[in-house]
């Protein structure tokens, strides 16, 4: 079935639920959505940047939690390009089951070097899709022989790791007004010995595919930005039933302009990769600032129309209320709140 065929079924299955039902998870797996960016040779869909963004927008419009979870988890599976080849093969081929990665982008906890392994301990926040994950990713400060290792500039040395869910204790502390089904809980690790092969770096790419040539910060900006657009499209659709034509022109125009900009950028990025052009810091900053301003514009327009939507839009369980709560929970992601 297509996404459109499943639209109403999926919305009904988990409206306001704390976790996705098994039917939803089965549908995600059948559609192979955790693996949007993963190469076909590793069992993925191997979508282009523009193709993947279109899919994420459609998912976010179906339901914010659905789109957000698939965005963040497929974004962690995107790390297949950064994983050491032996670990990528182990997780995506040898395991024989569909992997779903996710975790925290924050730096927390420690990883102490012990021979050819790292003893990892600590607590990390905001692991989207925590109950659905087969592997967790995390960033930790590196220690050796009781001494914290530092970079040349004096800052703590940090390393990224991927570890199996069995090594993790999920702490169920996600209690927000929206994006409930994303189950973005914290997690803790207590002395897990991670082999050196679990280590990876965002800056090291081991696969030749074009998608992995995009700087991760840029990739994250675009894949989150498209979610705000998709959620806003859903709100526009539902609000139109209440307000009718003419009352939503400003919001519709903000969405259309944002959609135009993001796909213009996506096409430029694909062209840059094709022409082997570098992604300089100014270009990455330009897109980030464009994304932030776009989301601010959509947010302003949603706030302006919200008082006209009636008590139903403030009623728990109503679709309009859910979309509003989902959208403004999503805007709290650190990428779109940092100065």
N, C-alpha and C positions, 0 to 999 in steps of 0.2 A: 504494500500500500504506500501511497505517496504521503508526504507530510500533510497536505491539505485533507486527504481522506481521513487522517487520524486526528485532525484539529480538535473537533468537539469531544471526541473520546478522551484524548489526553488531558484536556482542561478539566473534564469531569472527574477523572480518575484521582487527581491529587490536589484539587482545589483547597488550599489552606492546610494541607497535610504537613506533618513534620518531616516526613521522608517520602520518597517516591514508592509507589506500590510496585510489587514484583512485575505486574503487567507492563508498567512504564519502563522498568529496568530491562525487561526482556525485549521490549520494542527498541530501546536504545542499542542494545547488543545486536539485535537482528539487522538494524540499519547501520551498524558498525560506526556509530557516531563518536565513540571515544577516540577513534583512529582517523579523524578527518585529515590530518596532516601526515600521517605515517605512510611511508612508501608501500606500494603494492607488494613488493618482495618480502615485506614484514607483515603482511596481512592487512594493510591499511587502505584507505580510499585515495590517498595521494592527491588531494585537491590542490588546485592553484590558490594563490592568495585571494583573488577576486571570487573564485568559486566557493572557497571556504567561508568568506565573509558573507556571501549571499545566503549560504546555508545557516549560518549563525543568526543572521537577521530574522530569517523565517522562524527559527526555533524560539528566539526571544519574543517574537510576536505571538506565537502559540501560547507560551507561558514563560514568565521571567525566570522562575527557578529552573525550568528546563533549559532555557538558553544559557543562563549563567553557569550552571553546573557543567554542561557540555563544553562551554567555552573554556572554563578553567581546567577541566580534566583533560580535554583534548589538547589544551595548551601545555599541560604537563607531559602528555604522551609525545608532544612535539620535541621534548628533550631527547628522544631517540637519536636525534642528530648530534647530540652532545655526549651521549653515553659512550663509554668505552665499548668497542665492537663486541667483545665477549659478553658483556652485560646486556647489550641490546639484543643479542641472539638468545641469551638465556631467558629474558623477560618476554620477548615478542614472538619467539619461534619455539624454543625448547619447551617452554611451560605448557604449550598445547591448549591454552585457554586465553580468552580475550583479556589483556591487561588494562587496568584503569589506574593511571598515576595521578597524584595530586599531593598537595602539601602546603607548606608555608614559604613565602618569599622573604620573610623576615629573618634576621640573623639572631639566633638564640642558641643556648646550650653550648656544649663543648664536644670536641672529637680529639681524643688523646691517641697519639701514634703508639702502637704496640706491635713491633715487628712489621709484618706486612698487612696489618689491620688497623682500624680506628675504633676505640672504645667511645661510643656516643651516648651522651646523657643530656637531658634537658627537657624543656617544655616549649612548644611552638603553638602559635595561635592562627586561627582562620584557615583551616584546611577544608576548602570547599569539597563537598561530596565525601566527607570522611567515612561514612558507613559503606560507601560503594567502592572504595579504593582497594586495589590489590597490592599497591606499593605506595609508599610515602616519600616525598622529596623534602629535603630540609637543608638549611645553611647553618654551619656551626663554626665556632672559633677553634683553631688548631692549637693543641698543646703537645709537648714532648718532654718526658722526664720531669714533669712538674713545672715546666716553664712554658708560658704562653709565647707562641711564635708570632713575630711581627713582620710586616712588610718594610721595605726600604724607607718609607715615609713615616714609619712609627705606628701605623694603624694595625689593628689586629689582623692576622692572616685568617681568611675565611675560605671554607671549602664547601661545595655542594655534594650531597649524597642522595642515593636512592636505596631504600631498604624495604623489606617485605612487611606486609601489614601485621604479621605475627610478632614483629619486634616492637610494635607500637601499642600504647594504651590510649584509646580515644576518650577524651574528656567531654562529656555532653554539656556544653555551656553556650550553645548558640540559641539565644533567646531574643531575637529581634522582631520588629513589627512586620518585616517582609522577608522575601527570599527564604522562607522557612524550609522548603524542601531541599535547598542546597545543603542543609545540615553541615554548615561551615564550623565544625567544632574544633577545639584545641586538641593537641595530642602530646603525649609524653613518651620519652624513651629512657630506659634505665640500664646503662652499661651494656648496650648491644654492641657486639663485636662485628663491625662491618669490614669485609675484605676490601683491600685496596681497589678492586675492580668496581666497587660501589661508588667511587669518587668520580665526579664529573665537573666540568666548567662550562658556564654559559658561552664562553668565548672560544671554546675548542669545538670544531665541527668535524665529524668523522664520516659524514655522508655527503655525496656530491649534489644532491637535489637542490633545485633553485630555492625552494621555500626555506631551507636552512641557512641561506646566505643573508637573510634578513636579521639585523641586530635584534636581540630578544626584547629590548625595551620598546623598540618600534613595533614589533609584532604584538606585544602586550597592549600597547596603546590602541592599535587598530581593532583587535579582537574584543576588547572591552567597549570601545566606542560604539561598535556596531550593535552591541546589546542595548545601549540606551536608545538608539534609533528604533530598534525592533519593539522594545517595550512601549515607547511613545506611540508607535504606529498602532499597537493594540489599544492603548488608551484613546487615541483619536477615533478609532473604530467604535468603541463602546460609548464614548462621549457623544458621538454623532447621533446615536439613537435618542439621547436625552435632549440635546440642544438643537439638532437639525442643522441645516446648511447656513453658512455665513457667520456663525459664532466661533468657528474653529479655524478660520483662515490663517491667523498668525501662527498657531501651533503647526498646522499643516505645512506652511511655508518654511518654518524652522526645520522640520523633519526633512522636507525635500532638499533644502540647501545642505543640510548635514549629510544626507545620503549622496548628494552630488559630490561633495568634497571628499568623502572617505573613499569613494570608488575612483575618483580622479587620482588621489594619492596612491591607491593600490595599483592602478595601471602604471603610474610613474615608477613605482618601486619595481614592478615586474620588468619594465623596460630597462631600468638601471641595472638589474641583475643580468639581463640578456646582453647588455653592452659592457658588462664587467666594470661598472662604475662604483666607486666607493661610496659608503654612506657616512658623510662627515657629520660632526656633532651639530653644526648649525641646521642641517637638513632634518635631523632627528628631532631637534628642539622645535623647529617650525611646525612639524606635524603634531608633536605633543601639545603645543600651545593652541594649535587649531582645534584639536580634539577637545581640550578643556573648555575653550570658548564656545564650541558647538554645544557641549553638554549643558553649560550654563544657560545658553539661549533656550534650549528645549525646556530646562527646568523652570525658567522664568515664565514661559508660556503655559506650562502645566499648572503652576501656582495661580496664575491669573484666571484660568477657567475653572479651577476646582470649586470655588465658592458658588458657582452657578449650577453645580451638578446635583444639588439636593442632598437630603439626609442619607439617601441610599449610598452615596459615595463615601459616607462616614460610617457605614454599617458593616461590622465584621461579617465576612462571608460573602459580601457582594463583590462581584467582579471588579467594579470600578475602584472599590476600596482596596482590593488586593493589588491591583496594578499600581495604584498610587503608593502603597506601602512598599511594594517590591522596588519600584523605580527609585524612591528616595533612600531605601536601604542600599541599593546598588551604588548610588552616588557617594557613599562613604568609603569606597575603595581608595586606598592611599594614593594610587596613581592620579586620581582626579581631585584629591584634596590637598596634596602637598603644594607648597609654594614654589 
